[in-house]
Amino acid sequence: MEGVPPYKPDPAKVHAALDTQLSSLDEPPYDGPTGVAALLDACVSVVLRAFEREIRPEREITRFAVRHLLDRLATAAPGRTVEVRVPPYAAVQCVAGPRHTRGTPPNVVETDARTWLDLATGRLTWPAAMAAGKVAASGARADLSEHLPLR
């Protein structure tokens, strides 16, 4: 997004959250690349594995994974026309078009963490999520299908 620095959390905190979640999944500690982007990508993978095993992921690693993919969406579709919310973890504005400045945005997309991660990674399509009622989208520009999955 214009004027907003990219999301760069403390790598030590991301690594700690990753290891905490891996431990709860009875997996060994993370031993992959230690750059922030690699750590955040690993967070996404680990959170998805937790969901697949029907284990509720830890809050901190889920926040890192959600925020990372929201930031990637904002980078891929820059603008301030649509606000994408994944409560309680994060929200971003994205998509080029008329800029919203006050009050409730006219174009809002809201979903839960699992649905967002599935949409962003291509495990779930936008039409399927909408048909299943997993996404609340209001406004003429609140269709993210052309921006998902993230590449």
C-alpha positions in Angstrom: 0.0 0.0 0.0 1.2 3.5 -0.7 3.0 5.1 2.2 2.8 1.9 4.4 6.1 0.1 5.0 6.0 -3.6 4.2 5.2 -6.0 7.0 8.5 -7.1 8.6 8.1 -8.7 12.0 11.0 -9.6 14.3 12.4 -12.8 12.8 13.2 -14.1 16.3 9.5 -13.8 17.3 8.3 -15.5 14.1 10.8 -18.3 14.6 9.7 -18.8 18.2 6.0 -18.9 17.2 6.9 -21.4 14.5 8.7 -23.7 16.9 5.8 -23.4 19.4 3.3 -24.5 16.8 5.6 -27.3 15.5 5.9 -28.6 19.0 2.2 -28.7 19.5 2.0 -30.7 16.2 4.7 -33.1 17.6 7.1 -32.0 14.9 10.7 -31.1 15.2 11.8 -27.4 15.4 12.0 -25.4 12.3 15.5 -25.7 10.6 14.9 -24.0 7.3 16.0 -20.6 5.9 15.9 -17.9 8.5 15.0 -14.8 6.4 11.7 -13.1 7.3 10.0 -14.1 4.1 11.0 -17.8 4.4 9.9 -17.8 8.1 6.5 -16.3 7.2 6.0 -18.7 4.4 6.8 -21.5 6.8 4.2 -20.1 9.2 1.5 -20.3 6.5 2.4 -24.0 5.8 2.4 -24.9 9.5 -0.9 -23.2 10.2 -2.5 -25.0 7.3 -1.1 -28.3 8.6 -2.7 -27.6 12.0 -6.0 -26.8 10.3 -5.8 -30.0 8.2 -5.2 -32.0 11.4 -8.2 -30.2 13.0 -5.9 -28.7 15.6 -6.5 -25.1 16.4 -3.3 -23.2 15.6 -1.6 -20.9 18.1 -2.8 -17.3 17.9 0.6 -15.7 17.3 1.6 -17.9 14.4 -1.9 -17.5 12.9 -1.5 -13.8 13.1 1.9 -13.9 11.3 0.5 -16.2 8.6 -2.7 -14.1 8.0 -0.8 -10.8 8.1 1.8 -12.1 5.7 -0.7 -13.2 3.1 -2.8 -10.0 3.5 0.4 -8.0 2.9 1.1 -10.0 -0.2 -2.5 -9.2 -1.4 -2.0 -5.5 -0.8 1.3 -5.6 -2.7 -0.2 -7.6 -5.6 -3.3 -5.4 -5.8 -2.3 -2.0 -4.5 -4.9 0.6 -3.8 -7.5 1.6 -1.1 -10.8 0.6 -2.6 -11.4 -2.6 -0.8 -10.8 -3.4 2.9 -10.0 -7.0 3.6 -10.6 -8.0 7.2 -9.5 -11.3 9.0 -10.5 -10.6 12.6 -9.0 -10.6 15.1 -5.7 -10.8 13.2 -5.4 -8.1 10.6 -6.9 -5.9 7.9 -5.5 -4.3 4.8 -6.8 -2.0 2.1 -6.1 -3.0 -1.5 -7.4 -2.8 -5.1 -7.0 0.2 -7.3 -10.0 2.6 -7.6 -11.7 5.3 -5.6 -10.0 5.8 -2.3 -12.0 5.5 0.9 -11.1 7.9 3.7 -13.8 8.0 6.4 -16.4 5.8 8.1 -17.2 2.3 7.0 -15.6 1.4 3.7 -18.1 0.8 0.9 -16.2 -2.3 -0.2 -15.4 -4.8 2.6 -14.4 -8.4 2.5 -14.4 -10.3 5.8 -13.6 -13.9 6.6 -11.9 -16.1 9.2 -8.3 -17.1 9.2 -8.7 -20.6 7.8 -10.8 -19.4 4.9 -8.4 -16.6 4.2 -5.4 -18.9 4.1 -7.2 -21.4 1.9 -8.2 -18.6 -0.5 -4.8 -17.0 -0.6 -3.0 -20.4 -1.2 -5.5 -21.7 -3.8 -7.0 -24.4 -1.6 -10.4 -22.7 -2.0 -11.8 -20.7 -4.8 -13.5 -17.4 -4.4 -16.8 -18.7 -5.9 -16.8 -21.7 -3.7 -16.1 -19.6 -0.6 -18.9 -17.2 -1.5 -21.3 -20.1 -2.2 -20.5 -21.7 1.1 -21.0 -18.4 3.0 -17.4 -18.4 4.2 -16.8 -14.8 3.0 -18.9 -11.7 3.7 -18.3 -9.3 0.8 -20.2 -6.0 0.4 -19.8 -3.4 -2.3 -19.5 -3.4 -6.0 -15.7 -3.9 -6.0 -15.5 -6.5 -3.2 -14.8 -9.4 -5.5 -11.3 -10.6 -5.0 -11.4 -13.5 -7.5 -9.1 -12.0 -10.0 -6.4 -11.5 -7.2 -6.6 -14.9 -5.7 -4.9 -17.2 -5.2 -1.8 -15.2 -4.5 1.2 -16.0 -6.7 
